Amino acid sequence: MRLKSFLFFFSIFLFSNALMANANESKTIDLLKDEEITILINDVGLTDSEINEFPVEVLHQLINNNAKKIYFNQEHLVLDQSNE
């Protein structure tokens, strides 16, 4: 019984720490000005999810160097007769 109680409280402790870590993480897009986000999306060609993958310093360098995205992954949807 003691072991089950210990495991139960230990699990709750780990779960609460994981939630706190996620709450403390801020997304890159939250650290940028609206004007910078607009430039990154419209001029550079990044998506919101791509913006969140880079550190703020790198994104500022992309803006300052007038960078352009030259490659993108386009998904193709293939349907056959069984998928209408």
C-alpha positions, 0 to 999 in steps of 0.5 A, spaced: 500 500 500 505 504 501 508 503 494 502 504 491 501 511 495 508 513 493 507 511 486 501 515 486 504 521 489 510 521 484 506 520 478 502 527 480 509 530 482 512 529 475 505 530 471 505 537 475 512 539 473 511 537 466 505 542 466 508 547 469 514 547 464 509 547 458 506 553 461 513 557 462 515 556 455 513 562 450 513 561 443 517 565 439 511 568 435 509 571 442 516 575 442 516 578 436 512 585 434 506 584 429 510 588 424 516 583 424 511 577 424 508 580 418 514 581 414 516 574 416 510 571 413 509 576 407 516 577 405 520 572 407 515 566 406 515 563 413 509 560 416 507 561 423 509 554 425 516 555 422 517 562 425 516 558 432 521 553 430 527 559 430 530 563 435 528 570 435 535 572 433 535 568 427 528 571 425 531 578 426 537 576 421 532 574 416 528 580 416 535 584 416 538 581 410 531 581 406 531 573 406 526 569 402 524 562 402 526 559 396 523 552 398 517 549 401 514 542 401 507 542 398 503 536 399 499 532 394 493 529 395 492 522 391 485 519 391 483 513 387 476 510 386 475 507 393 477 514 396 471 519 394 
